[in-house]
Amino acid sequence: MEMEMTDFRVFYDGSVSLVTPETPAAHEWLAEHVPADAPWFGDALAVEPRFLDALIDGIEGDGLAVTPARPPVYHS
């Protein structure tokens, strides 16, 4: 299955969402709009749910694409 091209992928979780930049434009957008001390989890920006809508609105308002990521599959 081929993945859709997007600037950001967002993995939604109950207590935190992860916003992963996928393109150079996405990395540049984050560098310009997110504080340097923002929390990161690996290569993804960790965002509290109460801030996620405003972040996505800003990203999309600047013409970048946001796509929900498939949740990971956990095997027991």
C-alpha positions in Angstrom: 0.0 0.0 0.0 1.4 3.4 -1.0 1.4 6.2 1.5 -0.2 9.5 0.6 2.2 12.4 0.2 1.8 14.9 3.0 3.7 17.5 4.9 2.8 16.3 8.3 1.5 13.0 9.8 -0.4 13.2 13.0 -0.8 10.2 15.4 -3.6 10.9 17.8 -3.4 9.4 21.3 -5.4 10.1 24.4 -2.9 12.2 26.3 -0.6 13.4 23.6 -0.5 13.6 19.8 2.6 13.3 17.7 3.1 15.6 14.8 5.8 14.3 12.4 7.2 16.6 9.7 7.6 14.7 6.4 8.9 17.3 4.1 11.5 20.1 4.1 8.7 22.6 4.1 7.2 21.0 7.2 10.6 21.1 9.0 10.9 24.8 8.1 7.3 25.6 9.3 8.0 24.0 12.7 11.3 25.9 13.0 9.4 29.2 12.4 6.3 28.5 14.5 7.2 26.2 17.4 9.4 27.3 20.3 12.9 25.7 20.5 12.1 24.1 23.8 8.9 22.4 22.6 8.7 18.7 23.6 9.8 16.1 21.0 9.4 12.4 21.0 11.9 11.1 18.5 11.3 12.9 15.3 7.8 14.0 16.2 6.6 17.1 18.0 4.6 16.0 21.1 1.4 18.1 21.4 -1.3 18.2 24.1 -4.8 17.6 22.7 -5.9 21.1 23.8 -3.3 22.7 21.4 -3.6 20.3 18.5 -6.5 22.0 16.6 -4.8 25.4 16.7 -1.5 23.9 15.4 -3.3 22.0 12.6 -5.3 25.2 11.7 -2.0 27.1 11.5 -0.3 24.5 9.4 -3.2 24.1 6.9 -3.7 27.9 6.9 -0.2 28.2 5.5 -1.0 25.7 2.7 0.6 22.6 4.1 -1.1 19.2 4.2 -1.8 17.2 7.4 -2.7 13.5 7.3 -3.7 11.2 10.2 -1.1 8.5 10.6 -2.1 4.9 10.9 -1.8 3.8 14.6 0.9 1.3 15.3 -0.1 -2.3 15.5 0.9 -3.9 18.8 1.5 -7.6 19.0 1.3 -9.5 22.3 
